[in-house]
Amino acid sequence: MLISEEDIRKRVIELADKISADYKDKKPILISVLKGSIVFLSDLIRRLKIKSCIDFVAISSYGGDTESSGVVRQLLDLRESPVGQDLLIIEDIVDTGMTLDYLRNNLLTRHPKSLKICVFLDKKESRKIKVPLDYIGFEIPNEFVVGYGLDHKEIYRDLPYIGVLDVKKIK
């Protein structure tokens, strides 16, 4: 276990308080990057003290592997127009930065009023592209992690904590 359920709960409350203060008198669109961020979004949105909307995108650079393929694919786009809106990307983990950079640049071309990024896990050691992060849950080492929405081949999402997956045992 890398991050306990209790530590996650405490940090989500802290992030929600900070976001609520920063977006006071605004109604941001929280853009959840599917599928991994849905658990984080669900806990976060219940702790926010502001009005907000949610929308979803699906982007992938992993496939079923434990390392990024380097090819970013957008599988699902927003349903609502982001033009003139305050956007807050909710992401489970930033690793190489390629996926988040792709999404950020894509959204900026649509002329939002503002765009910020909230990531649950920041794996700084493996970053290839620098992406501005406004809210960070936890900084973690360069390990393949699962739990709290993060998976390997669609399993482990249900774990209430973050654990390190021994990739040598699964290859």
C-alpha positions as semicolon CSV with decimal commas, in nm:
position;residue;x (nm);y (nm);z (nm)
1;M;0,000;0,000;0,000
2;L;0,131;0,341;-0,100
3;I;-0,152;0,573;0,012
4;S;-0,413;0,470;0,268
5;E;-0,787;0,518;0,240
6;E;-0,777;0,761;0,534
7;D;-0,499;0,972;0,379
8;I;-0,697;0,986;0,055
9;R;-1,011;1,100;0,238
10;K;-0,823;1,379;0,418
11;R;-0,650;1,501;0,103
12;V;-0,973;1,506;-0,101
13;I;-1,131;1,729;0,165
14;E;-0,830;1,964;0,153
15;L;-0,845;1,983;-0,227
16;A;-1,221;2,045;-0,225
17;D;-1,177;2,328;0,024
18;K;-0,905;2,491;-0,188
19;I;-1,104;2,453;-0,513
20;S;-1,417;2,588;-0,344
21;A;-1,227;2,895;-0,227
22;D;-1,067;2,951;-0,568
23;Y;-1,398;2,915;-0,755
24;K;-1,615;3,109;-0,512
25;D;-1,899;3,276;-0,705
26;K;-1,819;3,070;-1,017
27;K;-1,971;2,752;-1,160
28;P;-1,687;2,553;-1,315
29;I;-1,727;2,257;-1,545
30;L;-1,537;1,966;-1,393
31;I;-1,402;1,759;-1,681
32;S;-1,339;1,404;-1,568
33;V;-1,089;1,205;-1,771
34;L;-1,242;0,858;-1,795
35;K;-1,219;0,603;-1,660
36;G;-0,959;0,641;-1,388
37;S;-1,067;0,975;-1,243
38;I;-1,432;0,886;-1,180
39;V;-1,376;0,773;-0,819
40;F;-1,173;1,086;-0,742
41;L;-1,435;1,308;-0,910
42;S;-1,716;1,141;-0,716
43;D;-1,550;1,200;-0,380
44;L;-1,433;1,550;-0,472
45;I;-1,766;1,679;-0,602
46;R;-1,944;1,573;-0,282
47;R;-1,700;1,784;-0,078
48;L;-1,714;2,099;-0,292
49;K;-1,895;2,399;-0,145
50;I;-1,968;2,555;-0,485
51;K;-2,202;2,484;-0,771
52;S;-2,043;2,296;-1,058
53;C;-2,124;2,093;-1,367
54;I;-1,955;1,777;-1,484
55;D;-1,860;1,651;-1,826
56;F;-1,641;1,367;-1,947
57;V;-1,365;1,291;-2,194
58;A;-1,194;0,961;-2,262
59;I;-0,830;0,972;-2,366
60;S;-0,580;0,691;-2,371
61;S;-0,209;0,642;-2,414
62;Y;-0,172;0,312;-2,226
63;G;-0,399;0,055;-2,385
64;G;-0,358;-0,253;-2,166
65;D;0,010;-0,202;-2,092
66;T;0,190;-0,071;-1,783
67;E;0,377;0,199;-1,975
68;S;0,252;0,479;-2,199
69;S;0,255;0,391;-2,568
70;G;0,339;0,752;-2,653
71;V;0,034;0,768;-2,882
72;V;-0,255;0,972;-2,743
73;R;-0,603;0,882;-2,865
74;Q;-0,922;1,073;-2,781
75;L;-1,205;0,824;-2,748
76;L;-1,483;1,054;-2,618
77;D;-1,527;1,431;-2,637
78;L;-1,723;1,678;-2,426
79;R;-2,098;1,692;-2,467
80;E;-2,123;2,063;-2,382
81;S;-1,939;2,358;-2,534
82;P;-1,648;2,481;-2,319
83;V;-1,641;2,823;-2,491
84;G;-1,635;3,101;-2,230
85;Q;-1,655;2,855;-1,940
86;D;-1,434;2,802;-1,635
87;L;-1,292;2,452;-1,687
88;L;-1,126;2,229;-1,430
89;I;-0,975;1,907;-1,563
90;I;-1,000;1,625;-1,307
91;E;-0,738;1,359;-1,378
92;D;-0,638;1,050;-1,182
93;I;-0,265;1,053;-1,257
94;V;-0,013;1,247;-1,460
95;D;0,278;1,034;-1,571
96;T;0,463;1,136;-1,890
97;G;0,238;1,439;-1,928
98;M;0,155;1,359;-2,290
99;T;-0,213;1,280;-2,237
100;L;-0,277;1,581;-2,015
101;D;-0,082;1,812;-2,248
102;Y;-0,290;1,688;-2,541
103;L;-0,616;1,747;-2,355
104;R;-0,510;2,087;-2,222
105;N;-0,406;2,212;-2,567
106;N;-0,724;2,072;-2,722
107;L;-0,942;2,256;-2,468
108;L;-0,748;2,582;-2,500
109;T;-0,831;2,595;-2,873
110;R;-1,198;2,612;-2,771
111;H;-1,155;2,944;-2,588
112;P;-1,257;2,870;-2,230
113;K;-1,277;3,157;-1,982
114;S;-1,022;2,972;-1,768
115;L;-0,859;2,630;-1,755
116;K;-0,702;2,466;-1,451
117;I;-0,590;2,112;-1,379
118;C;-0,648;1,898;-1,070
119;V;-0,463;1,567;-1,053
120;F;-0,497;1,307;-0,785
121;L;-0,149;1,159;-0,836
122;D;0,160;1,328;-0,978
123;K;0,437;1,097;-1,095
124;K;0,695;1,373;-1,155
125;E;0,992;1,139;-1,213
126;S;0,850;1,006;-1,540
127;R;0,745;1,342;-1,687
128;K;0,840;1,397;-2,052
129;I;0,622;1,705;-2,111
130;K;0,583;1,979;-1,851
131;V;0,215;2,044;-1,781
132;P;0,097;2,315;-1,539
133;L;-0,081;2,151;-1,243
134;D;-0,295;2,373;-1,022
135;Y;-0,409;2,116;-0,765
136;I;-0,217;1,800;-0,671
137;G;-0,340;1,527;-0,442
138;F;-0,019;1,333;-0,390
139;E;0,324;1,318;-0,548
140;I;0,426;0,954;-0,595
141;P;0,737;0,764;-0,705
142;N;0,776;0,618;-1,053
143;E;0,582;0,298;-0,981
144;F;0,280;0,145;-1,154
145;V;-0,008;0,210;-0,916
146;V;-0,363;0,081;-0,892
147;G;-0,668;0,140;-0,677
148;Y;-0,905;0,431;-0,613
149;G;-1,013;0,423;-0,978
150;L;-0,678;0,332;-1,133
151;D;-0,656;-0,008;-1,298
152;H;-0,449;-0,263;-1,477
153;K;-0,649;-0,429;-1,754
154;E;-0,972;-0,308;-1,590
155;I;-0,907;-0,463;-1,248
156;Y;-0,811;-0,308;-0,911
157;R;-1,024;0,008;-0,963
158;D;-1,235;-0,088;-0,662
159;L;-0,950;-0,079;-0,409
160;P;-1,011;0,204;-0,156
161;Y;-0,638;0,282;-0,137
162;I;-0,346;0,328;-0,378
163;G;-0,118;0,027;-0,410
164;V;0,192;-0,049;-0,613
165;L;0,150;-0,326;-0,868
166;D;0,453;-0,551;-0,909
167;V;0,482;-0,536;-1,288
168;K;0,749;-0,811;-1,291
169;K;0,486;-1,056;-1,168
170;I;0,228;-0,965;-1,434
171;K;0,447;-0,957;-1,747
